[in-house]
Amino acid sequence: MKMAMAYLRVVLSGVAAIFVAELAPFFAILLSVRGLSSMSGQGAVGFDPYSLWAGIFSPWCWLIAVVFFALFFTASRLGNKVLRVLLFWTPTLAISTLGFGICALLTYAWMHFRKG
């Protein structure tokens, strides 16, 4: 059972780190587009969804993922249970749920609009 929990922590750390590395620039773009659109005198702001997909091939994305993996994995091995829950279980489960939810939403939208 201990070995299965160790594997779960490694996998959860990796998945959450990849979602953070991919979703952080996405939310930064959304916030910047929202800020630009409210400025007076500005025209429409373009958005390229391909740039988000191309981000996974960026070295910066993988550097961020490795750093967050190290942080999450280190937090998963803390001796204090309260700190482990606050620094590992809560963020990794929230990030993973958000990431898989966005993937499911995009998959559903793709399947729905592909037919019509």
Contact map, one row per residue, 1 for C-alpha under 8 A:
11111000000000000000000000000000000000000000000000000000000000000000000000000000000000000000000000000000000000000000
11111100000000000000000000000000000000000000000000000000000000000000000000000000000000000000000000000000000000000000
11111110000000000000000000000000000000000000000000000000000000000000000000000000000000000000000000000000000000000000
11111111000000000000000000000000000000000000000000000000000000000000000000000000000000000000000000000000000000000000
11111111100000000000000000000000000000000000000000000000000000000000000000000000000000000000000000000000000000000000
01111111110000000000000000000000000000000000000000000000000000000000000000000000000000000000000000000000000000000000
00111111111000000000000000000000000000000000000000000000000000000000000000000000000000000000000000000000000000000000
00011111111100000000000000000000000000000000000000000000000000000000000000000000000000000000000000000000000000000000
00001111111110000000000000000000000000000000000000000000000000000000000010010000000000000000000000000000000000000000
00000111111111000000000000000000000000000000000000000000000000000000000010000000000000000000000000000000000000000000
00000011111111100000000000000000000000000000000000000000000000000000000000000000000000000000000000000000000000000000
00000001111111110000000000000000000000000000000000000000000000000000000000000000000000000001100100000000000000000000
00000000111111111000000000000000000000000000000000000000000000000001100110000000000000000001000000000000000000000000
00000000011111111100000000000000000000000000000000000000000000001000100000000000000000000000000000000000000000000000
00000000001111111110000000000000000000000000000000000000000000000000000000000000000000000000000100000000000000000000
00000000000111111111000000000000000000000000000000000000000000000000100000000000000000000001101100000000000000000000
00000000000011111111100000000000000000000000000000000000000000011111100100000000000000000000000000000000000000000000
00000000000001111111110000000000000000000000000000000000000001001000000000000000000000000000000000000000000000000000
00000000000000111111111000000000000000000000000000000000000000000000000000000000000000000000001100100000000000000000
00000000000000011111111100000000000000000000000000000000000000001001000000000000000000000000001000000000000000000000
00000000000000001111111110000000000000000000000000000000000011011000000000000000000000000000000000000000000000000000
00000000000000000111111111000000000000000000000000010011000010000000000000000000000000000000000000000000000000000000
00000000000000000011111111100000000000000000000000000000000000000000000000000000000000000000000000100000000000000000
00000000000000000001111111110000000000000000000000000000000000000000000000000000000000000000000000000000000000000000
00000000000000000000111111111000000000000000000000000000000000000000000000000000000000000000000000000000000000000000
00000000000000000000011111111100000000000000000000010000000000000000000000000000000000000000000000000000000000000000
00000000000000000000001111111110000000000000000000000000000000000000000000000000000000000000000000000000000000000000
00000000000000000000000111111111000000000000000000000000000000000000000000000000000000000000000000000000000000000000
00000000000000000000000011111111100000000000000000000000000000000000000000000000000000000000000000000000000000000000
00000000000000000000000001111111110000000000000000000000000000000000000000000000000000000000000000000000000000000000
00000000000000000000000000111111111000000000000000000000000000000000000000000000000000000000000000000000000000000000
00000000000000000000000000011111111100000000000000000000000000000000000000000000000000000000000000000000000000000000
00000000000000000000000000001111111110000000100000000000000000000000000000000000000000000000000000000000000000000000
00000000000000000000000000000111111111000000000000000000000000000000000000000000000000000000000000000000000000000000
00000000000000000000000000000011111111100000000000000000000000000000000000000000000000000000000000000000000000000000
00000000000000000000000000000001111111100100100000000000000000000000000000000000000000000000000000000000000000000000
00000000000000000000000000000000111111110111100000000000000000000000000000000000000000000000000000000000000000000000
00000000000000000000000000000000011111110000000000000000000000000000000000000000000000000000000000000000000000000000
00000000000000000000000000000000001111111100000000000000000000000000000000000000000000000000000000000000000000000000
00000000000000000000000000000000000011111100000000000000000000000000000000000000000000000000000000000000000000000000
00000000000000000000000000000000000000111110000000000000000000000000000000000000000000000000000000000000000000000000
00000000000000000000000000000000000110111111000000000000000000000000000000000000000000000000000000000000000000000000
00000000000000000000000000000000000010001111100000000000000000000000000000000000000000000000000000000000000000000000
00000000000000000000000000000000000010000111110000000000000000000000000000000000000000000000000000000000000000000000
00000000000000000000000000000000100110000011111000000000000000000000000000000000000000000000000000000000000000000000
00000000000000000000000000000000000000000001111100000000000000000000000000000000000000000000000000000000000000000000
00000000000000000000000000000000000000000000111110000000000000000000000000000000000000000000000000000000000000000000
00000000000000000000000000000000000000000000011111110000000000000000000000000000000000000000000000000000000000000000
00000000000000000000000000000000000000000000001111111000000000000000000000000000000000000000000000000000000000000000
00000000000000000000000000000000000000000000000111111100000000000000000000000000000000000000000000000000000000000000
00000000000000000000000000000000000000000000000111111110000000000000000000000000000000000000000000000000000000000000
00000000000000000000010001000000000000000000000111111111000000000000000000000000000000000000000000000000000000000000
00000000000000000000000000000000000000000000000011111111000000000000000000000000000000000000000000000000000000000000
00000000000000000000000000000000000000000000000001111111110000000000000000000000000000000000000000000000000000000000
00000000000000000000010000000000000000000000000000111111110010000000000000000000000000000000000000000000000000000000
00000000000000000000010000000000000000000000000000011111110011000000000000000000000000000000000000000000000000000000
00000000000000000000000000000000000000000000000000000111111011000000000000000000000000000000000000000000000000000000
00000000000000000000000000000000000000000000000000000111111111000000000000000000000000000000000000000000000000000000
00000000000000000000000000000000000000000000000000000000111111100000000000000000000000000000000000000000000000000000
00000000000000000000000000000000000000000000000000000000011111110000000000000000000000000000000000000000000000000000
00000000000000000000110000000000000000000000000000000011111111111000000000000000000000000000000000000000000000000000
00000000000000000100100000000000000000000000000000000001111111111100000000000000000000000000000000000000000000000000
00000000000000000000000000000000000000000000000000000000001111111110000000000000000000000000000000000000000000000000
00000000000000001000100000000000000000000000000000000000000111111111000000000000000000000000000000000000000000000000
00000000000001001101100000000000000000000000000000000000000011111111100000000000000000000000000000000000000000000000
00000000000000001000000000000000000000000000000000000000000001111111110000000000000000000000000000000000000000000000
00000000000000001000000000000000000000000000000000000000000000111111111000000000000000000000000000000000000000000000
00000000000010001001000000000000000000000000000000000000000000011111111100000000000000000000000000000000000000000000
00000000000011011000000000000000000000000000000000000000000000001111111110000000000000000000000000000000000000000000
00000000000000000000000000000000000000000000000000000000000000000111111111000000000000000000000000000000000000000000
00000000000000000000000000000000000000000000000000000000000000000011111111100000000000000000000000000000000000000000
00000000000010001000000000000000000000000000000000000000000000000001111111110000000000110001000000000000000000000000
00000000110010000000000000000000000000000000000000000000000000000000111111111000000000010000000000000000000000000000
00000000000000000000000000000000000000000000000000000000000000000000011111111100000000000000000000000000000000000000
00000000000000000000000000000000000000000000000000000000000000000000001111111100001100110000000000000000000000000000
00000000100000000000000000000000000000000000000000000000000000000000000111111100000100111000000000000000000000000000
00000000000000000000000000000000000000000000000000000000000000000000000011111110000100000000000000000000000000000000
00000000000000000000000000000000000000000000000000000000000000000000000001111111101100000000000000000000000000000000
00000000000000000000000000000000000000000000000000000000000000000000000000001111100100000000000000000000000000000000
00000000000000000000000000000000000000000000000000000000000000000000000000000111111100000000000000000000000000000000
00000000000000000000000000000000000000000000000000000000000000000000000000000111111110000000000000000000000000000000
00000000000000000000000000000000000000000000000000000000000000000000000000000001111111000000000000000000000000000000
00000000000000000000000000000000000000000000000000000000000000000000000000100101111111110000000000000000000000000000
00000000000000000000000000000000000000000000000000000000000000000000000000111111111111111000000000000000000000000000
00000000000000000000000000000000000000000000000000000000000000000000000000000000111111111100000000000000000000000000
00000000000000000000000000000000000000000000000000000000000000000000000000000000011111111110000000000000000000000000
00000000000000000000000000000000000000000000000000000000000000000000000100110000001111111110000000000000000000000000
00000000000000000000000000000000000000000000000000000000000000000000000110110000001111111111000000000000000000000000
00000000000000000000000000000000000000000000000000000000000000000000000000010000000111111111100000000000000000000000
00000000000000000000000000000000000000000000000000000000000000000000000000000000000011111111110000000000000000000000
00000000000000000000000000000000000000000000000000000000000000000000000000000000000001111111111000000000000000000000
00000000000110010000000000000000000000000000000000000000000000000000000100000000000000011111111100000000000000000000
00000000000100010000000000000000000000000000000000000000000000000000000000000000000000001111111110000000000000000000
00000000000000000000000000000000000000000000000000000000000000000000000000000000000000000111111111000000000000000000
00000000000000010011000000000000000000000000000000000000000000000000000000000000000000000011111111100000000000000000
00000000000100110010000000000000000000000000000000000000000000000000000000000000000000000001111111110000000000000000
00000000000000000000000000000000000000000000000000000000000000000000000000000000000000000000111111111000000000000000
00000000000000000000000000000000000000000000000000000000000000000000000000000000000000000000011111111100000000000000
00000000000000000010001000000000000000000000000000000000000000000000000000000000000000000000001111111110000000000000
00000000000000000000000000000000000000000000000000000000000000000000000000000000000000000000000111111111000000000000
00000000000000000000000000000000000000000000000000000000000000000000000000000000000000000000000011111111100000000000
00000000000000000000000000000000000000000000000000000000000000000000000000000000000000000000000001111111110000000000
00000000000000000000000000000000000000000000000000000000000000000000000000000000000000000000000000111111111000000000
00000000000000000000000000000000000000000000000000000000000000000000000000000000000000000000000000011111111100000000
00000000000000000000000000000000000000000000000000000000000000000000000000000000000000000000000000001111111110000000
00000000000000000000000000000000000000000000000000000000000000000000000000000000000000000000000000000111111111000000
00000000000000000000000000000000000000000000000000000000000000000000000000000000000000000000000000000011111111100000
00000000000000000000000000000000000000000000000000000000000000000000000000000000000000000000000000000001111111110000
00000000000000000000000000000000000000000000000000000000000000000000000000000000000000000000000000000000111111111000
00000000000000000000000000000000000000000000000000000000000000000000000000000000000000000000000000000000011111111100
00000000000000000000000000000000000000000000000000000000000000000000000000000000000000000000000000000000001111111110
00000000000000000000000000000000000000000000000000000000000000000000000000000000000000000000000000000000000111111111
00000000000000000000000000000000000000000000000000000000000000000000000000000000000000000000000000000000000011111111
00000000000000000000000000000000000000000000000000000000000000000000000000000000000000000000000000000000000001111111
00000000000000000000000000000000000000000000000000000000000000000000000000000000000000000000000000000000000000111111
00000000000000000000000000000000000000000000000000000000000000000000000000000000000000000000000000000000000000011111
